[in-house]
Amino acid sequence: MFSMLEQEAPQQRCGPCHSRTLILLVFAFFCTSLSVTSVTFAQVGPPSITVKQREQLYREIVRETASLKSQIDLLKKIVKVVRPSVVHIEINGGTSRRNRLPDETGSGVVFKRGDKFYVLTNRHLVRYADLSEVTIRFSDGREIQPKNIWLDAGTDVAVLGIDSTQLIPARIGDSQELEIGEYILAVGSPFGLSHSVTFGIVSAKGRRDLELATDGVAYQDFLQIDASINPGNSGGPLVNLGGEVVGINTAIASTSGRHEGVGFSIPINMAMKIADQLIDKGKVVRGFLGVSLDSRFSHDAAVRLGLKTPRGARVTGITQNSAASRARVRPGDVIVRFNGTWIESDDHLVNEVSMTPVGKPVSMKVFRDGEMVELTVTVGERELDNR
């Protein structure tokens, strides 16, 4: 700024006059700067308030908080009704079956079937433990050991048979009714801190093809949540605002091994179907269709085939004497609907078939040569190792 003034000054001015002019300009600018600075400083910091104004603000806070009180009270009530059904699970001692760290902890939830009580939890928590190594601790401080342990490798679900009375079972909800954005609570024992509660929303549904550190879970249909879950939350319940269990918390996506806002929960509908089979049969009997599927079948490929709504699983091969061959499924067919459910991908179809009762005829819709074809298929049984 000053260099510009010097360049624009008339050449005929004398040296002293020119100097005095510059000094005056500098002084005026300096005074103006001080004035601006003083105003700026005067505005820094919160304005002072009187005692009367402060009391008025407190009254406004109380009035405005009252509108939230019913929501706050709701969360308190949910915790109260769910907490007695949540258990802390501790694995003590070593085992010769597989190397693992001793003194592992996790969570579970009590449910009732008939006149007996059971605990639903994750397989990866108890899979290497003997019955004598597992301690179940209830919210009232009681401790027991399970009488039976049933495991399913495909979904990472485990059921603990217990011989105890006067327990409070959880109320089981319908995970199919959950919507993205719905509020949920996660209850468990992160880092061994039993009966911890966190709050969040359902971030996504139908998460599949995840690489999990639980020996691989073949049948995935996870709920994604942002409620904090950490090591020790495994097996704990995911609860909706109705106080109903809608999921079993099982894994996190993390680069550090700690919570980073992305957790996964097994939908309770899937978990309970598995639990029922484990209790009745000691294993899970899964449906088998007998098709090979194109894992690279994409949105663009579906559009090129002429599908108006790009979805489905494309068949690349048929197993001889299988349910698919008897239903006259052909290579190149795109299975778009199975047993009343629209199919999103090959993994989705595998999940749906696996949960279908063996021997039950179901409807199936395929896209073939530009047309929709209705078929009926009776699924067979898939042999798998449940442990």
Summary of the structure (lengths in Angstrom):
residues: 387
radius of gyration: 32.4
end to end distance: 80.3
largest distance: 111.6
contacts: 1174
relative contact order: 0.10
helix: 30%
strand: 30%
